[in-house]
Amino acid sequence: MGKPSFGDLKTDKGVKELNSFLESRSYIEGYSLSQADLDAFGRLQKAPAANLPHALRWYTHVKSFTPAELKSLGVSGACPMKTAAPTTKDDDDDVDLFASDEEEDAEAAKIREERLKAYAEKKSKKPELIAKSSIVLDVKPWDDETDMKEMEKNVRTIEMDGLVWGASKLVPVGYGINKLQIMCVVEDLKVSVDELVEKIEEFEDFVQSVDIAAFNKI
């Protein structure tokens, strides 16, 4: 397999050389984990960057061995996780120094989930758009003797949740007869237009029939 051909692993240059060295090798020496792997691991300051896949693969593999597994392999030395030089920094710094890409990915996923949750909560607080329709109704009387003012008065007594009456006018239909043309705005989920028409036609003394002259979504 040849002797290691990389420099100081405390430098970026040395880690890059290690990556090139491991491109065609699984271990520093031979075909299994050896003391050379532990020594090289201990000289690293941190996990190799993602753009150094061979060194990172080797690093992650060596790091996965437990003390018991090292002993069974006949490799002397402490667990790779314990070979780092003493430091005066906080424990959190030590953890970050040897954090694996998997741990970093988990942290990134956690941050992403928190952001998605915050976005969903923000979106849920936005008022929902209420679908409405503007309707013009033609209310036809029986004849020219029908009291149109009384007819309109009766029509406007109809109250439904989501119904708002608007402007009205009398429109001639011939032979001295006028029809009441009245506008209203309804909330689509609350008001049934068919039910509204039926309620108007219940004023049988005034109303002959009701037609929908115009229907527009707002």
Backbone torsions as a table, in degrees:
resi	resn	phi	psi	omega
1	MET	NA	-24.5	178.7
2	GLY	89.5	156.4	179.7
3	LYS	-77.8	155.2	179.8
4	PRO	-55.2	138.1	-179.0
5	SER	-125.5	54.8	176.4
6	PHE	-135.7	159.5	-174.2
7	GLY	-93.7	-145.1	-176.7
8	ASP	-67.9	117.4	-176.3
9	LEU	-76.4	-0.7	174.5
10	LYS	-87.0	-2.4	179.4
11	THR	-114.0	154.5	178.3
12	ASP	-62.1	-36.8	180.0
13	LYS	-62.2	-43.6	179.8
14	GLY	-64.2	-39.2	-179.8
15	VAL	-67.7	-37.6	177.1
16	LYS	-64.4	-39.7	177.3
17	GLU	-65.8	-37.1	176.3
18	LEU	-61.9	-42.1	179.1
19	ASN	-59.8	-43.9	178.6
20	SER	-65.4	-39.6	-179.5
21	PHE	-62.4	-39.3	-176.3
22	LEU	-86.6	2.8	-179.5
23	GLU	-61.1	-34.1	-179.5
24	SER	-117.4	17.4	-177.5
25	ARG	-136.7	152.4	175.8
26	SER	-97.8	-26.4	-178.0
27	TYR	-135.6	166.7	179.4
28	ILE	-65.6	-42.0	178.0
29	GLU	-135.6	137.1	174.7
30	GLY	69.5	-155.8	-173.4
31	TYR	-115.8	14.3	177.7
32	SER	-150.2	167.4	-179.2
33	LEU	-60.3	135.6	-179.9
34	SER	-138.4	178.0	178.8
35	GLN	-60.1	-30.0	179.6
36	ALA	-61.8	-36.3	178.0
37	ASP	-66.3	-43.3	-179.6
38	LEU	-65.3	-39.6	179.6
39	ASP	-63.4	-44.7	-179.7
40	ALA	-65.4	-41.3	179.2
41	PHE	-59.3	-43.8	-178.4
42	GLY	-65.3	-23.8	-178.8
43	ARG	-84.2	-14.1	178.8
44	LEU	-72.4	139.0	178.5
45	GLN	-80.9	-29.1	-177.9
46	LYS	-163.2	174.8	179.1
47	ALA	-64.4	139.5	177.0
48	PRO	-58.4	151.2	-179.8
49	ALA	-67.6	161.1	-177.9
50	ALA	-62.9	-24.6	179.8
51	ASN	-82.4	6.8	174.2
52	LEU	-120.3	69.5	-169.4
53	PRO	-62.0	-34.8	-177.5
54	HIS	-70.8	-43.2	177.8
55	ALA	-67.7	-39.1	179.9
56	LEU	-66.6	-40.2	177.2
57	ARG	-60.9	-46.1	178.9
58	TRP	-63.0	-44.9	-178.6
59	TYR	-58.4	-48.1	-178.6
60	THR	-63.7	-37.9	-180.0
61	HIS	-66.6	-48.5	-179.5
62	VAL	-62.5	-40.6	-178.0
63	LYS	-64.0	-23.6	-175.1
64	SER	-76.1	-14.7	-177.2
65	PHE	-73.9	136.4	176.0
66	THR	-91.3	163.5	177.4
67	PRO	-54.5	-38.9	-178.9
68	ALA	-65.5	-39.0	179.2
69	GLU	-68.4	-38.1	177.6
70	LEU	-63.2	-40.6	179.6
71	LYS	-64.0	-40.5	-179.5
72	SER	-66.9	-24.8	178.7
73	LEU	-86.6	-5.5	179.2
74	GLY	76.7	22.9	-179.7
75	VAL	-96.9	124.7	179.7
76	SER	-85.5	149.6	-179.8
77	GLY	121.7	166.2	-177.8
78	ALA	-79.3	170.2	175.1
79	CYS	-58.1	140.7	179.6
80	PRO	-48.5	-35.1	-178.3
81	MET	-66.9	-17.4	-176.3
82	LYS	-104.0	3.6	-174.1
83	THR	-90.1	0.7	-179.5
84	ALA	-69.0	146.3	179.3
85	ALA	-66.0	148.1	180.0
86	PRO	-57.8	147.4	-179.8
87	THR	-138.8	151.7	-179.8
88	THR	-94.1	1.0	-179.2
89	LYS	-75.1	168.7	179.5
90	ASP	-65.8	162.0	179.0
91	ASP	-58.6	-35.4	-179.4
92	ASP	-61.0	-35.9	178.5
93	ASP	-65.8	-37.5	178.7
94	ASP	-63.6	-41.2	-179.6
95	VAL	-64.4	-44.6	179.9
96	ASP	-63.5	-34.9	-177.2
97	LEU	-60.9	-35.7	-177.2
98	PHE	-112.7	20.0	179.9
99	ALA	-66.1	133.3	179.5
100	SER	-82.3	164.5	177.2
101	ASP	-61.6	-31.5	-180.0
102	GLU	-64.0	-41.1	179.2
103	GLU	-66.8	-39.5	178.8
104	GLU	-65.4	-39.9	178.2
105	ASP	-63.7	-38.7	179.9
106	ALA	-64.7	-39.8	178.9
107	GLU	-65.8	-42.3	178.9
108	ALA	-63.3	-40.1	179.0
109	ALA	-64.8	-38.3	179.5
110	LYS	-63.7	-43.8	179.1
111	ILE	-62.9	-41.7	-179.9
112	ARG	-63.5	-41.3	179.5
113	GLU	-64.5	-38.9	179.8
114	GLU	-65.2	-39.5	179.5
115	ARG	-67.2	-40.4	178.8
116	LEU	-65.1	-38.4	179.0
117	LYS	-64.9	-43.3	179.3
118	ALA	-62.8	-39.4	179.2
119	TYR	-65.5	-42.2	-179.4
120	ALA	-64.1	-40.3	179.2
121	GLU	-65.5	-41.0	179.4
122	LYS	-64.1	-41.8	-179.9
123	LYS	-66.4	-36.6	-177.9
124	SER	-67.9	-22.3	-178.6
125	LYS	-83.3	-13.8	179.6
126	LYS	-69.6	135.2	180.0
127	PRO	-63.8	136.2	-179.7
128	GLU	-73.6	144.0	177.9
129	LEU	-75.1	122.7	-178.5
130	ILE	-89.5	121.8	-179.7
131	ALA	-74.8	126.3	180.0
132	LYS	-130.1	161.4	177.6
133	SER	-134.9	144.2	174.9
134	SER	-102.9	124.8	-174.1
135	ILE	-124.9	138.0	173.5
136	VAL	-113.6	122.2	-177.6
137	LEU	-108.6	137.8	173.0
138	ASP	-100.8	111.5	180.0
139	VAL	-103.9	113.7	-173.3
140	LYS	-99.9	134.2	179.3
141	PRO	-84.7	177.5	178.8
142	TRP	-77.8	-40.5	-176.9
143	ASP	-161.0	-171.2	-176.1
144	ASP	-77.2	-5.2	-180.0
145	GLU	-94.5	-5.8	-179.9
146	THR	-66.5	132.4	178.2
147	ASP	-74.3	101.5	-174.3
148	MET	-69.8	-31.8	178.0
149	LYS	-66.7	-40.2	178.1
150	GLU	-68.3	-36.3	177.4
151	MET	-59.6	-49.1	-179.1
152	GLU	-62.7	-39.3	179.4
153	LYS	-59.2	-42.1	179.3
154	ASN	-66.7	-42.6	-179.3
155	VAL	-59.7	-43.0	-177.2
156	ARG	-72.3	-10.1	176.7
157	THR	-76.0	-13.2	179.7
158	ILE	-71.6	121.8	179.0
159	GLU	-121.6	129.1	177.9
160	MET	-140.7	142.5	177.5
161	ASP	-61.6	118.8	-179.0
162	GLY	98.5	5.6	179.9
163	LEU	-111.8	130.5	176.4
164	VAL	-132.5	122.1	178.8
165	TRP	-79.6	148.0	-179.2
166	GLY	-122.9	-148.6	-176.4
167	ALA	-70.7	160.8	179.4
168	SER	-146.3	163.0	176.0
169	LYS	-159.7	161.8	176.9
170	LEU	-98.2	131.5	-177.9
171	VAL	-119.7	122.0	179.9
172	PRO	-63.1	138.6	177.2
173	VAL	-119.3	-5.5	178.5
174	GLY	119.4	152.7	178.0
175	TYR	58.7	33.2	177.4
176	GLY	76.5	6.8	-178.7
177	ILE	-97.7	136.3	175.1
178	ASN	-115.9	151.1	172.6
179	LYS	-111.0	151.7	177.8
180	LEU	-89.9	118.8	176.5
181	GLN	-106.5	113.9	-174.2
182	ILE	-128.8	139.9	-177.4
183	MET	-104.2	149.3	175.1
184	CYS	-149.4	159.3	175.8
185	VAL	-119.4	131.7	-177.9
186	VAL	-127.1	149.5	170.6
187	GLU	-85.7	121.8	-171.0
188	ASP	-57.5	-36.8	-176.3
189	LEU	-79.0	-13.9	-175.8
190	LYS	-107.6	-30.8	-172.8
191	VAL	-115.1	126.2	173.7
192	SER	-91.5	121.5	-179.4
193	VAL	-62.9	-39.1	178.9
194	ASP	-60.9	-41.1	179.4
195	GLU	-66.5	-37.7	179.0
196	LEU	-63.9	-43.3	178.9
197	VAL	-61.8	-42.6	179.9
198	GLU	-61.8	-40.0	-179.8
199	LYS	-63.9	-39.7	179.4
200	ILE	-66.7	-40.9	-177.9
201	GLU	-70.3	-12.5	177.1
202	GLU	-69.7	-17.1	174.7
203	PHE	-82.2	69.7	-171.1
204	GLU	-63.8	-24.4	-178.6
205	ASP	-72.5	-19.0	-177.6
206	PHE	-117.1	-36.3	-169.2
207	VAL	-102.3	126.7	174.3
208	GLN	-88.8	-45.1	-179.6
209	SER	-162.5	166.3	179.3
210	VAL	-132.5	131.4	175.6
211	ASP	-120.9	152.6	175.7
212	ILE	-92.9	110.9	-177.0
213	ALA	-82.0	-32.6	-179.1
214	ALA	-154.9	145.0	-179.1
215	PHE	-145.3	112.0	-177.6
216	ASN	-130.9	135.3	174.7
217	LYS	-74.2	139.7	178.9
218	ILE	-99.9	NA	NA
